Structures are given as structure tokens and as C-alpha cells.
Amino acid sequence: MPGPHKFFYGNSGAEAVECALKLARYHTGRQNVIAFLGAFHGRTMGALSLTGSKPQQKRRFSPLVPGVTHVRYPYAYRGCTGGAQEEEAFSMGCARYIEEKLFKTILAPEEVAAIFIEPIQGEGGYVVAPDNFLRELRALCDRHGILLVVDEVQSGAGRTGKWWAIEHSGVEPDMVCMAKGIASGMPLGICMTKAEIMDWVPGSHASTFGGNPVSIAAALATMDIIQREAMANAAKVGELMLERLRGWKETHPLVGDVRGRGLMIGIELVKDKATREPANALRNRVETLAFERGLMVLGCGETSIRLCPPLILSEQEATVALDILEESLSVVEEEHRQAGAVAGTSA
Ligand SMILES: Cc1ncc(COP(=O)(O)O)c(C=O)c1O
């Protein structure tokens, strides 16, 4: 994103998103926004309104902020009902739907302030948006004067081997939301925009603790480490991990898909590779077994495991982690096989 830039400093990812939402409305004078199914943008009222991940995150909190329309994320492995589709065509269809259906039926484009997107959905399942989709989204925004806001709270700060995941596509956003790793765990959320966009008058938006000196010092030190070594390490070690994990699609019956960039890797488990039936309980069991063996992994989406280790992970540590994960996976696969055999016998 070419400079000059302006920044808002808050204390969390949700606050960075909240700022982007308010600023998008303020700057454009438009009320509506578009977000994606599967998205996670935070839990404050505005950010929660953009979130489209799990019903429990919204249950009993309505009515939320009005004016948000959720559309399909280019999750090609799952595709539309009726089966998976070829990635490029499917993701192009997701982008074109906005202009060809939404804008021609229920949403006037000149009333849309922004499109919010995670270049890699985190909570939604570590799903990578294809480059052609992001480029089409950019073009669509340009055609209609809509701001493109990328939520890099999870995917940013060097994790994918570049500062921001959106960089892999060559697309330049209008705003970037960042938090999480940017200050190594100290509370800091930042909304960065092209300078001309942050045109609100003083007093429009602020936070008492935003940009506190301790968090800023932590961020400066963190950014130095990311720039000097951690980002390159994430690219190198992440690729080694991905290389090994891609092989699991052939060797492990439960592994349906492996995807990611750098040290942001998702492994989607399925009961059956042909039907792609989600394996939620089996995924949870793998997590538990891995934890008992000393490896903490977290699920994401309906049936995926996320790997998002510290960016300083060594090759040796990565090997140990994948050994533990593979062993846990093998145990669950054997349990699943035996359960199937027993069910088959009694039938
Ligand atoms: C993509 C994304 N956006 C926003 C948030 C919200 O961040 P926070 O929990 O710091 O408010 C998260 C948190 O998981 C996230 O993954």
C-alpha cells in the first residue's frame, strides 16, 4: 500500500476493525458494507456484525450493527452445495456474484462503503483466498468507489512470509487491520490507511490506552525481529512443513486438504475423501492426543486443524511438532478404522 499513511492505535484486533468500519462510513458517506461467510473480525458490536463464523458468537446479541451483507468466501475445497469445483472458476464466481447478483438485486453499489476480507480466513478454517479472487475484488471496488479493507489480524505481521498476506496477490488494499503478533502479545491493534482516507476531524475516534508507550515499544522491537529474521524464517520453515504435510493427503486417510502460506497452515480432516464428509469429532480427538503428547494445536473452521506457531520456530522444532501430530493422527485413523470395522460386522 503506497504511502503516505495514517494510523489509529487501539488495544485489540476488534478495535482495529471497529475503527476501519467507522472510518469507511465516515470517509465515503455510505452506510453499507460487505463481509464474508466464515469471517472472524472480533467480538465488539461492529466487528461482530462483520463476523460470519459461528452462531454462538452472535447468539442473543442481536440486533447488531445494520448494513452488513455476507457473501460466500472462495473456499474451493468445499465449493457450493453439489460438490467441490475447480478453484479458479469457483473463486471467480464468488467475486462476480457481488456485482452480477448483489448489486443488481438488493444492494446499490453506490451505498456500499467497504468490503472487509481476511486474505486468509483464520477462524473460518485457514482458507487462502486465491489471487485472482482478490484481484477481481480490487477491480470491483475501484469500479464502484468502494474501500477494500483487509483484516490481517491473524494473517499479518510476517506470519505468511511477507509482512501482509495480501502482498502475495499483488493487490493493494485501502486499509489494513493488524493486531495479535504485531506486539508479541502486548495489547495493540492498529488500523492503517492511505492518508487521504483518514480524513475525520479530531475527536471523531480515539482510545485512552491506544498507542500506549509499552505496547508501542513492544511493537517496535517485534517489527525489528520480524524484518531481520522471523519473516524469512516463517517462509522457509513453513514451506518445509507444507511440503511434508501435502504428502499426508496421499498417506493419511483422514487428511482431505492441506493449505496455507508460511507459518499459517490448515489441515482439513474428512471421514471420506470422496464425499469430503467433515470429521469434527475426529479432529477434536487428534487435538487432544497431540496435547497429551506435548503439542498444542487449535481447531478452526468446522473440521480443520490450524498450525500457527511462533515465527521463530526452528526446523527441528517443526519436525518434532509434525511427528507428534502425525502420530496422533495415525492413532485416530486406526481408532476410526476399527470403529468402522465393528460397525460393519454388526450390520
Ligand atoms: C482475523 C481476526 N480479526 C480480528 C480478531 C479480533 O482480535 P481481538 O481478539 O484482538 O479483538 C481476530 C481474533 O482472533 C482475528 O483472527
The ligand as a Gaussian input file, in Angstrom:
#p B3LYP/6-31G(d) Opt

LIG

0 1
 C       -8.862000     -12.097000      11.648000
 C       -9.181000     -11.584000      13.013000
 N       -9.697000     -10.354000      13.159000
 C       -9.987000      -9.845000      14.361000
 C       -9.779000     -10.576000      15.515000
 C      -10.124000      -9.975000      16.850000
 O       -8.963000      -9.715000      17.550000
 P       -9.028000      -9.465000      19.139000
 O       -9.346000     -10.785000      19.776000
 O       -7.656000      -8.953000      19.491000
 O      -10.093000      -8.453000      19.386000
 C       -9.242000     -11.870000      15.412000
 C       -9.038000     -12.684000      16.617000
 O       -8.933000     -13.884000      16.587000
 C       -8.937000     -12.387000      14.142000
 O       -8.435000     -13.620000      13.979000

